[in-house]
């Protein structure tokens, strides 16, 4: 699998279009398309850097040479954030119930 194909898999996994990625990092959509289609064999370092900034859970070794898993072990930042948010919502609900109970007394 080429780096362009791996690049495309990352965007697909993260549900990001080539166009939106290109806009976010300040390159043309055509340059991303060329990379994905294999017309560009080695992407510029700043493009790779932008990808790792946008997706910190991305395994750079996998992206560059195809070794290992796409994502680093453990939860992604988005997963950790979602889990923390769910925990806060649960605690908030429990506090509301306790306040209502105290007010009723």
N, C-alpha and C positions, 0 to 999 in steps of 0.2 A: 504494500500500500504506500502510495506516495505521500509526501508532506501535504500536498494540496488536498488529497482525499481525507487525510486526518484533520486538516483544517476545516474542511466541509463538515466532517462528523462533529467537531466541537460546536460549530455554529448550529447544527441541527439539534444536538443534545441540549444546548442552551436556549434553543428556540429564538435565535437571532438571525435575521436575514442578512444576506451579503450586503444589501444596500444599506441597512441600518448600521451594520458594523463599519462599513466604509465611511459613512457620515460621521460616526462617533470618533473614528481615529484620524479623519482628515485625509483619506485617500479616495481615489475614484473607485466606483463600483467595478469598473472594467479591470482594474488591477487585481481586485479580489477574485473576479471571475477567471482571469488568466491563471491565477495561482491554483484555484480549485480544479480547473480543467487541465492542469499540468503544463501549461504554456510558459509558466515561470517556475523554474526548478528550485531556486533558493530565494525565499522571501527576505526582504530587508529586515535587519535586526530590530528596527523601531516598530515594525509591524508585529513581530513576535512579542516584543515587549508590551505593546498595547494589548495584545490578546491575553497575556498573563496578568496584566493589571485588571482587565475586565473580568477575568475568570481565575481568581487566585488559587482555586482548587485544581486547576489544570496541571497535569503532569508534563512538564516541559520535555523530559526525556522521551516520553511517548510521542509527543508532537514532533520532535526533531528527528528521532531515529526509529520510532515505532516500538520501543521496548517498554514493557510494563503496562499498566492500565491507563486509560485516558485521564481519569481523575485520581488525585491523591487519596490515600486512605483516610478514612474518617469522614465526617460530615462536611459538606460545603458550608460556606458562610451563610448562604441563603437558608440552608436546612437548619443550621444552628440558630439563626435569627427567628425562623418560624417556630422552632421548638420553644425558644425563650418567650416569644409572644403568646403562644398557647398556654404556657405555664403562668404568665402574668394574668391572662384572662381568667384562668381557673382560680387563681388567688383572689382576683378582684371580685369574682362572683361569690366566693366564700366570705369575703369581708362584707359584701352587701347583705348577704343572708344574716350574718352575725349582727350587723347594725340594725336590720329590720327586727330581728329577734329582741335585741336590747330595747328598741323603741316601743315594742309591743308590751314590755313589762312594766 
